[in-house]
């Protein structure tokens, strides 16, 4: 019996329209698709969330949280392109993960939505390090939620030159590296599906 292609949920951790990470996430998705995955690329602008507050949660979970949790439950992993803000991942990414991990009607903890799933992370920045420090923090946060984060990662520095437009990474070596991250997630997710 044929195993379905792995399904991956992809997003950029920035709301800015001209964000380098919004330009980079389609490149990561392209690598995963080339390796056989189905990728759902979403825009976090479509899922507006307040800063996590237990009082808001107690009064009733915001509707975008339910939509994001449903999406997470339907996918085998995550692809994230994150900026670096002050040496860490942006509040948008942390807040999104915090809300998704809240308890759901299906179980005692939303973290069950992440367990056994795969993640791939990349970053882009106008600086020479490309947001590398944000990847260290994000990798740790995802692992604590139960995701298996592939060891491959790419930080695209000097992004103003290397990412002139959405989906176009001019540096061939870096493009192959970003594609490799997407492919590694697709391959591992497919292997886990077969088990």
C-alpha positions, 0 to 999 in steps of 0.5 A, a space after each residue: 500500500 502506497 504511503 501518502 506524501 508527507 504534509 508540511 506547514 510552512 511560514 515566515 516569522 515576520 509580518 513585514 511585507 518586504 521581509 527577507 524571510 517572507 522572500 526565503 520561505 518559498 525557497 525552503 518550500 520548493 526544496 521540500 516539494 522537490 523531495 516529494 512533500 506537499 507544502 501548505 505555505 501560510 501567512 501569519 497575517 491571516 492568523 492574528 493573535 494577541 500576546 499570549 495571556 492566560 486570562 484571554 485563554 480562560 475567556 475563550 480561545 481566539 479563533 485563529 488559534 483553533 485554525 492553527 491547531 487544526 492545521 498543525 494536526 493535519 501536517 507532519 511537520 513545520 518549515 520556518 524561516 525566521 528573522 533575528 531580533 536582538 539575538 533571538 527569534 521574534 516575538 511573533 514566532 514564540 507567540 504563535 508556538 505558545 498559542 498552538 501549544 495550549 490545551 485542545 479539545 482533543 487532548 490535555 495539551 496542545 504540545 501533543 500536536 507537535 510530538 513526533 513531527 519534523 521541523 526545518 529552520 532557516 533564517 535571513 538577515 541583512 547582516 553577515 551572520 544571516 540570523 544564525 543566533 535566532 536559529 539556535 533559540 528556535 531549534 531549542 524551542 521546537 525540540 522542547 515542544 517535541 518536534 524533531 528538528 533536522 540538523 541541517 539549517 541555513 542562515 542567509 546573510 547579506 540578504 538584501 543582495 542574495 534575496 532580491 525578490 520573493 522565491 529568488 535566492 541568487 547565491 546558488 550554493 545557499 539556494 542548494 543548502 536551503 533546498 537541502 533543509 526542505 528535502 531533509 524534512 520531507 525525507 524524515 517526515 516520509 520515513 516517520 510516516 512509513 513506521 
